[in-house]
Amino acid sequence: MAYLKSLIALAFSGSIGLLFLFLACALPQYDNWYPFTVIIFYLLSPIPSLIAKRYTDVSGESGQCRELAWFLTTGIVVSAFALPIVLHRSPSLPLPPPDAKNATVDPGIITGGACGLVLTANLVMFLTIFGFFLAFDNDDVQYSV
């Protein structure tokens, strides 16, 4: 029964994270689907840990492979948080010549509100993925005596 409650809570938090991501892309004032590319990071982030867990279960080695997986996972998570910030800070229009007197301020590829929503979605989704590993990582607890 505890697994069912945790599964329902994880599904709810994952749907809230995806809601923030869809809002960052689909709201009329943002109307830009570039932030949706962080989905790739959501899919890639658990892969190093799953591979390391499988490798350490088979070979019995625990240190180096697990630490490499944590390092790669950390790089993926940091990249997911950095992408919306880079998209917000990068200019969407070519830079004006230096002598232009009426240069307009370029808001970036995505706006600040969309960047905030994507960062919130990242936080919720990565906490959901972390919660999944906490809840369902120890498979053989029921079989141990």
Order of alpha helices (4+ residues) and beta strands (2+ residues): alpha-alpha-alpha-alpha-alpha
